[in-house]
């Protein structure tokens, strides 16, 4: 059997420094991206026009997509997240 570490299982100083460096690197990568560059997201229209998105969730067929489409999981935004997004972003962001 192995014995527990003498320091109580805590990470060494070098490990803590490496962890902090990786965290700073990841935050830095997030901050150096082009401001205004928009990444495609499946619910991007929820942020752009939340009231219109929530209005579309009441219908099964969505004609706004390419050649139309059946709504998939949009009803999950009716409550509680959708009204909160509308209250934060307003009628149209």
N, C-alpha and C positions, 0 to 999 in steps of 0.2 A: 504494500500500500504506500501511497505517497503521502507525505506530511504536508499540512497546510503551510502556505507561505508565511515567513516570519513577519512580514509587514501587514498581515491581516487581509491579504488578497487585493490590496490597492495597487494601482498601476505605478510603475516607476516614473521617475522624472522625465526620462527620454520618451517614454510612451505618451505621457501627457503633452509634451512639446510636439510630438508628431501629430497627435490628435488635434491640437490647437492649430497647427499648420495646415492640416487637411481642411479643417473647418473654415479657416481664413481663405484658403484657395477657392473653396466652393462658393463662399460669399462673394469673393472677388470676381469669379466668373459670372455670377448673376448680375453684378453691378456694371460690368464692362460691356454688356450687350447694348445694341443700338436702342436708344430711347425712341419710342414711336414705332418700333418694329413689332408687328403683331404676329403672334404664333397661332396657327390654326388650332381651334379647339372645338369639340363637339357642342359645347354650350356657349360659344362665343356670342351668339345673338342674345343670350340672356343678359350679358353685360352691356351690349350696345343698345338694345331696346327692350328692357324687361317687360314692360306692359304689353307690347305686341307679342313677345314670346309666350307670356302667360295666357294671352287670348287665344293663341294657336293651340295651346294644350287642351282646350275644351273640345277640340275636333279630332277625330281619328285620322283623317286624311290631311296632309300638309302639302299644299300645292306650291309652296315657296321653294322647295328643294328641286334639284334637277329632275325633271319629268314627274315631279310629285313623289311622295313617299308616305308610308304609314308611320305615324308618330311612334317613337320608341323611347320609352321611359320619360317622356316629357311630363306626364301627369305627376311624377314624383316632385316636381318643382312647384306644384300648386300650393302645397303647404308643407312645412313652414318656411322653406327657404325663399320661394318666389316673392311673396309679399314683403319679406324683409329686404330683398334686393331692390324692389320697387321703391320702398321707403327710403333706402339709402341713396340710390342713384336718381330717383325722381322718375317722371313719366318717360323721358327719353334722355339718355346720358349724352 
